[in-house]
Amino acid sequence: MNTKPVFHGSDIEKICEYYHLNQEDIVNFGANVNPIGISTHVKQVLASHLDLLSSYPDRDYQSLRNTVSEYCGVPADYVLPGNGSSELISLLIETRAPKRTLLLGPTYSEYSRELSLSNSKCNEFLLKETDEFILNVDFLCQSLLAGSYDFLIICNPNNPTSSAILRSDMERLLTFCEQHDIFVMIDETYVEFAPVIEDVTAVPFTKTFKNLMVLRGVSKFFAAPGVRLGYGITGNMPFLKAMKEKQIPWSLNSLGAFAGELMLKDEEYIRQTRRLILSEREKMYSALKEQPAYKTYKPYANFLLVKLLQKETTAFDVFTHCVKNGLMIRDCSSFKSLDGEFIRFCVMDSKDNQRLLDELSFLCRQK
């Protein structure tokens, strides 16, 4: 019995082994990482500061927290650095110890994995394809109330839909959750790719809502998943203190903390990234809207979700065709709540993006 393989966006080694391909020949559209790569400036400065490895980090990461404070416009006391957002997700759930959790889905599987370790009962509130994956806040609030939930997890912009909850709706949702003693965790991994960051980010709300923590990191926007730097932001000081007490001391190494400071201060890199992503994303979105075989949705992250409309074509078919042509996209079959055949791919440089569009156009003409 043949079973088709299921790959994660970062499983390039497994994919190359399965298809007998060379990794260096593959353009990875599945990992959602900034195609520019690590900032040249950051690499140069880090290379001249390797002696940092000979000393322990500052236990309070004061300099890094000051940098995050300036970057995000919040007090440094609101900031908790960690070993990637993965550590902070785990710490937050362990500290909060929710009884009933609602996930806004379809979304990143790590949330449900961590919740399973906490004995929290977990359900999903699914964004609907018929609504273009745009959240109906009133329906979500009704579900929160009906299910007596005490914890809500949101990825904003969301993975894999690339949709977003905008500021006015987010404020309404947070107000409702505050009134009903529901704590909200918002993962903003992709927020710096949004067309207008201020329209999407919930960070300013940490100054007024104590039932909120926002998580960010440097893996995607700053192309640094190996640094393992994440940070949480909350105005709830007792809760932040409780999280810090559970955190392993020095969970972030000295070089990673220093790299984070350099990245968040690299204004030219930030401008360069946003110019590339915003321009290329719009080109890809516009091109795909002209293809009758595909349906795509307004993207706020650095990736696009596409529904395949030709009944005889599966996501695995498209994935296989693309990867054999050196382009690794994401077959979204592993997102179990997506009803239909979907693929996802991130924005790369102009040349590679056009290669992918050409292959998708070719597949459309073949049917």
C-alpha positions as CSV (number, residue, x, y, z in Angstrom):
1,M,0.0,0.0,0.0
2,N,1.5,3.4,-1.1
3,T,1.1,6.3,1.3
4,K,2.0,9.7,0.0
5,P,4.6,11.5,2.2
6,V,3.7,14.6,4.3
7,F,6.5,17.1,4.6
8,H,6.9,20.2,6.8
9,G,8.1,23.4,5.3
10,S,11.6,22.9,6.8
11,D,11.9,19.3,5.7
12,I,14.1,20.0,2.7
13,E,16.6,17.2,3.6
14,K,13.8,14.6,3.7
15,I,12.3,15.9,0.5
16,C,15.6,15.8,-1.4
17,E,16.2,12.2,-0.1
18,Y,12.8,11.1,-1.1
19,Y,13.0,12.6,-4.6
20,H,16.7,11.9,-5.1
21,L,17.5,15.6,-5.5
22,N,20.4,17.8,-4.5
23,Q,19.5,20.3,-1.8
24,E,21.6,23.1,-3.4
25,D,19.4,22.8,-6.5
26,I,16.2,23.5,-4.6
27,V,14.6,26.9,-4.0
28,N,12.7,26.6,-0.7
29,F,9.4,28.3,-1.0
30,G,8.1,26.3,1.9
31,A,10.0,27.7,4.9
32,N,8.7,31.3,4.8
33,V,12.1,32.8,5.5
34,N,13.3,36.2,4.1
35,P,15.0,35.4,0.8
36,I,17.6,38.1,1.4
37,G,19.2,36.0,4.1
38,I,21.1,37.3,7.1
39,S,22.1,40.9,7.0
40,T,25.6,41.4,5.7
41,H,26.2,44.1,8.4
42,V,25.0,41.7,11.1
43,K,27.3,38.9,9.9
44,Q,30.3,41.2,9.8
45,V,29.7,42.6,13.3
46,L,29.0,39.1,14.8
47,A,32.2,37.7,13.3
48,S,34.2,40.3,15.1
49,H,32.5,39.6,18.5
50,L,32.9,35.9,18.8
51,D,34.6,36.5,22.1
52,L,31.1,36.9,23.6
53,L,30.9,33.1,23.7
54,S,33.4,33.2,26.5
55,S,31.1,35.0,28.9
56,Y,27.6,34.4,30.3
57,P,24.8,36.5,29.0
58,D,23.3,39.2,31.2
59,R,20.7,37.2,33.2
60,D,18.2,40.0,32.6
61,Y,19.1,40.7,29.0
62,Q,18.8,44.4,29.8
63,S,20.5,45.7,26.6
64,L,18.4,43.4,24.4
65,R,15.2,44.4,26.2
66,N,16.0,48.0,25.7
67,T,16.5,47.4,22.0
68,V,13.1,45.6,21.7
69,S,11.6,48.4,23.7
70,E,12.7,51.0,21.2
71,Y,11.8,48.7,18.2
72,C,8.3,48.0,19.4
73,G,7.5,51.1,21.3
74,V,6.8,49.5,24.7
75,P,8.5,49.7,28.1
76,A,11.5,47.4,28.5
77,D,9.9,45.9,31.5
78,Y,7.2,44.5,29.2
79,V,9.8,42.4,27.4
80,L,10.8,38.7,28.1
81,P,13.4,37.3,25.7
82,G,13.5,33.6,25.1
83,N,15.0,30.7,23.2
84,G,12.8,31.2,20.2
85,S,9.1,31.8,20.3
86,S,8.8,28.0,20.8
87,E,10.2,28.3,24.3
88,L,7.9,31.2,25.1
89,I,4.8,29.4,23.8
90,S,5.6,26.5,26.1
91,L,6.4,28.8,29.1
92,L,3.2,30.9,28.5
93,I,1.0,27.8,28.4
94,E,2.7,26.2,31.4
95,T,2.4,29.4,33.5
96,R,-1.2,30.2,32.5
97,A,-2.3,26.5,32.9
98,P,-5.5,27.1,30.9
99,K,-8.4,24.7,31.4
100,R,-10.2,25.3,28.1
101,T,-8.4,26.7,25.1
102,L,-9.7,27.9,21.7
103,L,-7.4,28.0,18.7
104,L,-8.1,30.2,15.8
105,G,-7.5,27.8,12.9
106,P,-6.3,26.4,10.6
107,T,-2.9,27.2,12.2
108,Y,0.6,26.2,13.3
109,S,0.6,22.7,14.9
110,E,3.0,23.6,17.7
111,Y,0.2,25.3,19.7
112,S,-1.9,22.2,20.0
113,R,1.2,20.1,20.7
114,E,2.1,22.3,23.7
115,L,-1.5,22.4,24.9
116,S,-1.6,18.6,24.8
117,L,1.2,18.6,27.4
118,S,-0.7,20.9,29.7
119,N,-3.9,18.9,29.9
120,S,-5.8,21.8,28.6
121,K,-8.9,20.9,26.6
122,C,-8.5,22.4,23.2
123,N,-10.8,23.1,20.3
124,E,-10.5,25.0,17.0
125,F,-12.5,27.9,15.7
126,L,-12.0,27.6,12.0
127,L,-11.7,30.5,9.6
128,K,-14.0,29.8,6.6
129,E,-12.8,29.7,3.0
130,T,-16.2,31.1,2.0
131,D,-15.3,34.2,4.0
132,E,-11.9,34.4,2.3
133,F,-10.5,33.3,5.7
134,I,-11.4,36.6,7.2
135,L,-12.4,36.4,10.9
136,N,-16.0,37.0,12.0
137,V,-15.3,38.5,15.4
138,D,-19.0,38.2,16.6
139,F,-19.0,34.5,15.8
140,L,-15.7,34.0,17.6
141,C,-17.0,35.8,20.7
142,Q,-20.1,33.7,20.7
143,S,-18.0,30.5,20.6
144,L,-15.7,31.7,23.4
145,L,-18.7,32.4,25.6
146,A,-20.6,29.2,24.7
147,G,-17.5,27.0,25.4
148,S,-16.5,28.7,28.7
149,Y,-13.0,29.2,27.4
150,D,-10.3,30.8,29.5
151,F,-7.5,31.0,26.8
152,L,-7.4,32.0,23.2
153,I,-4.5,31.5,20.8
154,I,-4.2,33.6,17.6
155,C,-1.5,33.7,14.9
156,N,-1.7,37.2,13.3
157,P,-1.0,37.3,10.4
158,N,-2.1,33.6,10.3
159,N,-0.2,30.7,9.0
160,P,-1.2,29.1,6.6
161,T,-4.0,31.5,5.4
162,S,-1.9,34.7,5.4
163,S,-5.1,36.5,6.6
164,A,-5.0,39.0,9.4
165,I,-7.2,40.5,12.1
166,L,-7.0,44.3,11.8
167,R,-6.7,46.8,14.6
168,S,-10.4,47.7,15.2
169,D,-11.5,44.1,15.2
170,M,-8.6,43.1,17.5
171,E,-9.5,45.8,20.0
172,R,-13.1,44.6,20.0
173,L,-12.0,41.0,20.5
174,L,-9.6,41.9,23.3
175,T,-12.2,43.9,25.1
176,F,-14.6,41.0,25.0
177,C,-12.0,38.6,26.3
178,E,-11.0,41.0,29.1
179,Q,-14.7,41.2,30.2
180,H,-14.9,37.4,30.3
181,D,-11.5,36.7,31.9
182,I,-10.0,35.1,28.8
183,F,-6.2,35.4,28.3
184,V,-5.1,35.9,24.7
185,M,-1.8,34.9,23.2
186,I,-1.0,36.4,19.8
187,D,1.8,35.1,17.7
188,E,3.1,37.9,15.5
189,T,5.9,35.9,13.8
190,Y,4.9,37.4,10.4
191,V,3.6,40.8,11.3
192,E,6.7,42.7,10.0
193,F,5.7,41.5,6.5
194,A,2.2,43.1,6.7
195,P,1.5,45.9,4.2
196,V,1.0,48.3,7.1
197,I,2.4,46.9,10.4
198,E,0.4,49.3,12.5
199,D,-2.9,48.1,11.1
200,V,-2.1,44.5,12.3
201,T,0.1,44.5,15.4
202,A,-1.4,44.1,18.8
203,V,1.7,45.3,20.6
204,P,0.2,48.7,21.5
205,F,-2.7,47.0,23.2
206,T,-0.3,45.5,25.8
207,K,-0.4,48.9,27.4
208,T,-4.1,48.8,28.1
209,F,-5.0,45.0,28.2
210,K,-3.6,42.8,30.9
211,N,-5.1,39.7,29.5
212,L,-2.7,39.8,26.5
213,M,0.8,38.6,25.5
214,V,2.3,39.1,22.1
215,L,5.1,36.9,20.8
216,R,7.6,37.7,18.1
217,G,11.0,36.4,16.9
218,V,13.7,36.8,14.3
219,S,13.4,33.5,12.4
220,K,11.3,34.7,9.4
221,F,11.7,38.4,8.8
222,F,15.4,38.5,9.8
223,A,16.1,35.1,8.2
224,A,17.7,33.8,11.4
225,P,15.9,30.7,12.6
226,G,19.2,29.2,13.9
227,V,19.7,32.1,16.3
228,R,16.6,30.9,18.3
229,L,15.7,34.3,19.5
230,G,12.1,35.2,20.4
231,Y,10.5,37.7,22.7
232,G,7.2,38.1,24.5
233,I,5.5,41.4,25.3
234,T,2.9,41.9,28.0
235,G,1.8,44.7,30.4
236,N,0.8,42.1,32.9
237,M,3.8,42.3,35.3
238,P,2.8,39.5,37.7
239,F,2.3,37.1,34.8
240,L,5.6,38.1,33.2
241,K,7.3,37.6,36.5
242,A,5.8,34.1,36.9
243,M,6.9,33.2,33.4
244,K,10.4,34.4,34.1
245,E,10.6,32.3,37.3
246,K,9.8,29.2,35.3
247,Q,12.3,30.0,32.6
248,I,15.7,28.3,32.5
249,P,18.4,30.9,33.3
250,W,20.4,32.1,30.3
251,S,18.1,30.4,27.9
252,L,19.3,32.6,25.1
253,N,23.1,32.6,24.5
254,S,25.3,35.7,24.5
255,L,25.8,35.7,20.7
256,G,22.1,35.3,20.0
257,A,21.2,38.2,22.3
258,F,23.8,40.4,20.7
259,A,22.6,39.4,17.2
260,G,19.1,40.3,18.1
261,E,20.1,43.8,19.0
262,L,22.0,44.2,15.7
263,M,19.0,42.9,13.7
264,L,16.4,45.1,15.3
265,K,18.6,48.2,14.7
266,D,19.4,47.4,11.1
267,E,17.0,49.9,9.5
268,E,18.4,49.5,6.0
269,Y,17.9,45.8,6.0
270,I,14.3,46.3,7.3
271,R,13.5,48.7,4.5
272,Q,15.1,46.5,1.9
273,T,13.1,43.5,3.1
274,R,9.8,45.3,3.1
275,R,10.5,46.8,-0.4
276,L,11.1,43.3,-1.8
277,I,8.3,41.4,-0.1
278,L,5.6,44.0,-0.6
279,S,6.4,44.5,-4.3
280,E,6.9,40.8,-5.2
281,R,3.9,39.7,-3.1
282,E,1.6,42.0,-5.0
283,K,3.0,40.8,-8.3
284,M,2.4,37.2,-7.4
285,Y,-1.1,37.9,-6.0
286,S,-2.1,39.8,-9.1
287,A,-0.7,37.1,-11.5
288,L,-2.5,34.3,-9.7
289,K,-5.8,36.1,-9.7
290,E,-5.7,35.9,-13.5
291,Q,-5.3,32.1,-13.5
292,P,-8.7,30.3,-13.7
293,A,-7.2,27.1,-12.1
294,Y,-6.3,28.9,-8.8
295,K,-8.0,30.9,-6.1
296,T,-5.8,33.0,-3.8
297,Y,-6.6,35.2,-0.8
298,K,-5.5,38.7,0.2
299,P,-2.1,38.1,1.8
300,Y,-0.7,39.9,4.9
301,A,2.3,37.6,5.6
302,N,5.2,36.8,3.2
303,F,3.4,33.8,1.8
304,L,0.2,33.1,-0.2
305,L,-2.3,30.4,0.3
306,V,-3.8,29.1,-3.0
307,K,-6.8,26.8,-3.6
308,L,-6.6,24.4,-6.6
309,L,-9.9,24.6,-8.5
310,Q,-9.3,21.9,-11.1
311,K,-10.8,18.8,-9.5
312,E,-8.4,16.4,-11.1
313,T,-5.4,18.2,-9.6
314,T,-4.2,17.6,-6.1
315,A,-1.9,19.6,-3.9
316,F,0.5,16.7,-3.9
317,D,0.5,16.7,-7.7
318,V,1.5,20.4,-7.8
319,F,4.1,19.9,-5.0
320,T,5.7,17.0,-6.9
321,H,5.8,18.8,-10.2
322,C,7.3,21.9,-8.6
323,V,9.9,20.1,-6.5
324,K,11.1,18.1,-9.5
325,N,11.7,21.4,-11.2
326,G,13.7,22.7,-8.3
327,L,10.9,24.7,-6.5
328,M,9.8,23.4,-3.1
329,I,6.3,24.7,-2.1
330,R,4.1,23.5,0.7
331,D,1.4,20.9,0.2
332,C,-1.2,22.0,2.8
333,S,-2.7,18.6,3.3
334,S,-1.2,18.4,6.8
335,F,-3.5,21.3,7.8
336,K,-6.4,19.0,8.4
337,S,-9.0,21.6,8.7
338,L,-8.4,23.0,5.2
339,D,-11.4,21.7,3.2
340,G,-10.1,21.1,-0.4
341,E,-6.7,21.1,-2.1
342,F,-4.4,23.9,-1.1
343,I,-0.8,24.9,-1.6
344,R,1.2,27.6,0.2
345,F,4.4,29.3,-0.9
346,C,6.4,32.3,0.3
347,V,7.8,35.2,-1.6
348,M,11.3,34.8,-2.8
349,D,13.4,37.0,-5.2
350,S,11.9,38.2,-8.5
351,K,13.6,35.6,-10.7
352,D,12.6,32.6,-8.5
353,N,9.0,34.0,-8.1
354,Q,8.6,34.2,-11.8
355,R,9.9,30.6,-12.2
356,L,7.2,29.4,-9.8
357,L,4.5,31.4,-11.5
358,D,5.6,30.0,-14.9
359,E,5.3,26.4,-13.5
360,L,1.9,27.1,-12.0
361,S,0.8,28.6,-15.3
362,F,2.1,25.5,-17.2
363,L,0.2,23.2,-14.9
364,C,-3.0,25.2,-15.5
365,R,-2.6,24.9,-19.3
366,Q,-2.0,21.2,-19.1
367,K,-5.4,20.4,-17.7
